[in-house]
Every structure is written in structure tokens, then in C-alpha cells.
Amino acid sequence: MTSQMGGTLPLRAVLFDLDGTLVDSEPLIGAALAETLGAHGYRFDPATVGRVVGPPMTAMIQQITGVALDEAERLYDEYSRCYLARHAPRTQPLEGAVALLDALASAGLQLALVTNKHEHSARTLLGYLGWGDRFAFVGAADTVSRVKPDPAHALEAARALQVLPGEAALVGDLDVDMACGAAAGLARVIGLTGGMSAGELQAAGATGVATTLAEVGHQLGVRSVRTE
């Protein structure tokens, strides 16, 4: 992105999605969701969680069950207790995640999360991973005005870090991440393939795609050498 003087703004911050981007959490989310919904007579195949993950969990529950919002919120509370107590502690970083975060921090870049998880869930997961101090800002479903794919999610993170949109990049694995970053006018919007194809991510607004987090680092101008 160029400034009004015609020059390219230096990159000062990187915003990350969490689930499926930095951590391998979708199977655990699926298991907790199936356990919770199954206890109330709703059938849900945890293997299909990748098809619905992305929106806030209450919206996902409504999509799966067809219940009203107040019932979805009650089921979410039950799911959250199940997930955080029995499933989230087993979450592992995706390959290259620790090395990439270390390299970006060493390069002086600020880091933030833009996640559609609720803040308590996100921060609890960060605690299990030992990542409590890695992110200067956690923009969660209940702490920002509007969540991904709305650009407000990324813009509020940029404001919290005191950077311009053209000084920030966003990394995610879903179309909602790409749409959020593109609409916010971020300098770079990098899609990590796996859950969605390169073409799907590009169609949603990605300026670049990568198959590994090491490739993400290369696109962001850092070289991560440590492996987990």
C-alpha cells in the first residue's frame, strides 16, 4: 500500500487468526461441539466442523441446530465449559507457528489476534500454549464492535496497536479472514491453505497465499529457522 507521498508504508504489525492458522484446534472444537450438542439430541459429525467454523460459535450453533439465539447462547456456555476443560488443553501449535511468531517479534513487529472466539476462550487457550504475552491485542467476538468478515475487526486491532491499515498485515485460513483484511485496506492479506484452496482465498481478498507458516514468514520478510 502506498502513502499519500507515493511511498510504501513500512510494515509495523501482523494480525493473526487463531484456529486453523496458528493452532490445530478444529478437531478439538468439533469434538467438544459434538459432545455438547449430542447431549441435547442434536447430531453433529465433528469431522465436518471445518465447513462451519469461522463465524462466532453462537452463529455456528444456530446454523447447525436451527435454535433461537437465546438457546444458542445457552448451548454455547455449555460447549465452552466442555471445550476449555476437556479439549482445549490438548491444543498444539501448527508446524512453524512458534518460529514465525518469534521471528516477527524479533523483527520488531507488533502482533495481535483477530479471532471470532470469545475473549475468555481465546485467552484460556493462549494460557495453555504459554502464549499469554505474545499478543499486544486480542480482538475477540465479545470485545470488538463487529467480527470477521467485517473490516471493523481488523481496523479496531490496528487502532489498538496505533498503526495505520497500510502498516498492517493479516494472516488467516478462511474466506472471512481474507474478506476482513481486504475490506480494511490492510497492506497484505495472506491466506494459509488447508481448510480452503488458494483460489477460494484469493477470491475472498487474499493478496498472497501460502501452504506453510514458513512461507507466510517469507512473504512477511522474515526467516524463521527454529522448529517445534
N, C-alpha and C positions, 0 to 999 in steps of 0.2 A: 504494500500500500504506500502511496506517496503522500508527502506533506504538501501544504499549500505552496511551499517554495520549490516543489518538484523533486525533492529528495526522498529516499526511502527511510521510513522511521525505523530505528533500531528495535529489535525485539527485546521486551523487558519482562514479559510474563507468559506463562503457559497454563492454560486451564484444562483440566482433565475430567472426563467422565470417570466413573469408578468401576462399576460392574461390567465385566467383559472387556474393559480397556486396560485396567491396571491389575485387577484380581479375577481369579477364576471362580466366580461366585454363583453363576447362573444355575449349575446343578444343585447347589445347596438351597438357593431361593426356591427352585422348583420342588425340592423335597419338602421343605417347610410349608409351601403353599398347598401341596397335595395332602399333607398330613392335616393341616388346618381345615381345608375345605371338605376333605373326606369325613372328618368328624361330624360335619353338618349335612352329610348326604350329597355333596356335590362331587362329581367325578372330574378329576383333572390329572392328565398324564404329565408328570414332571419333565419328561423328555421334550415336551412342546413349549417349555417356558420361553425359549428364545423367540417364539413367534409373538409373544405378548409383552415381554419385558421391555422397558423403556419409559412408558408413562408412569405417573405416580401409582403406588400399589393399590390405592383405593379405586382408581380408574381401572386397573387390571382386574381387580376382583369383580367389579361391576361387569366388565367385558366378559369374564368367564361365567359368572353366575346369573347375571341379569337382575341382581337385587338393587334396591334403592340405596341412595348414598349413605343414609344413617346406618343401615345394616352392613354396608361395605366397610364403613369406618369401624364398626364393632368387630367384624371379621379381621380387619387389618390389625387391630390391637391384639387380637388373639394370635394371629400369624406372627406379629413382631416379637411377642414373648417366646414363641416356639423357635423362630429363626435365630434370635440373638442368644438364647440359652443353649440350644442343642445343635445348631447347624453352623452359624457364623464362626464359632471358634476354630473350625476346621478349614477356613478360607486360606488359600495360598496365593501369593503374588503370581501373576503371569510371568513367563520367562522374559527376563530383561527389564522388568519393571523397576526393581531396586537400583540397578545400574543406571537406568535412564534418569530416574529422579535424582540420584547422586550427581550425575554429570550435569544436569541442568542447574542444580543448586550450586555446584562448584563454579559454573559459568556465571553466577550472579543473577540468574533468572528467578523471579518470584513464581511460586506455584500455588494453584488454587484448585478446588474441586467444584464442578458444577454437576450435581447429582440429583436425580429425581427421588432418591431415598429421603426419608425424614432425617433431620439432623441427628437425633439420638441414635438412630440405627447406623448412620454413616460414621459418627464419632466412636461408637462402640466397636465397629469393625476396624477402624483405624487403630484403636487401642489394642485389639487382638493382634494386629500386624506389627505393632511397635512403631506406627507411623503418626502418632499423635502430634508431633511437632513439625511434620514435613510441609504442611499446607498453611499458608498465611490466611486463607479464607476458605470456608466451607459453605457454598451456596446450595442449600437443600430445599426439598419440596415445601417445607414449612417455614423457611427463613427468607425466601425471595418472593417478590410480588407475583411472578409468573414463571413457570418452569419450561424447560425444553419441550417442544421446539421453539418456543417464544424467544426472541432475541434478548428480552429483558433479563433472562437468566445469566447470559454471558456479560451483558452490559453492567449489571449490578456487581458481578465479580470484578470486572475491570475497574469500576469506580472504587470498590473496596481496596484494591491494590494501588490505586492512584496512578493508573496508566490509561492511555488512550486506546480505543479499539484497534487502531492501526499499529499498536505496540504489543499486541497480544496474539497468541495462537491458541487454538482449541484442538484437543485430541479426543476422539471418541470412536465408537464402533457401530453406531446406529444412525439411521437417517435423521432421527430427531436431533442428534448432536450436530450433524452437518448443517441442517437447516437453521439451527440456533446460531451457530458461528457465522454462517454466511449472511444471515439477515442482520446480525450485529455489526457486520463490516470488519470482522477481525482480519488481521494481516494474513494468517494462514489457518486453514481448517483441514486437519489431517485425519483421514479415515483409516482405521485399523480393520483389515478384512478378517473374516472368520464368520461372524454372525450374518454379515451381508457382503455381497460381492463388490468389487471395485466399481463396477458400473452403477450399482444402486447407490453407493456412497457419493460418487461423482454427480449423479443426477440430483441428489439431495443438497449438493452445495460444496462438496469437498474440493479443495484446491490441490490436494495431493492424497495419495493412498499409500499404505504400507502393509506388508504382510507380517512384520515383526516390530517389536518395540525398538530394536536396534536400528531398523530402517527409519522409524519415527525420529530417533535421535539424529540420524544423518540429515534428515530434512530440516531439523531444527538447528543444525550447525554444531552439534556436539557429538563426541565419540565416546560411547560407554564401553568400558573394557571389562568391568567386573561381572562375573556370572554368579547367580544364586546357587 
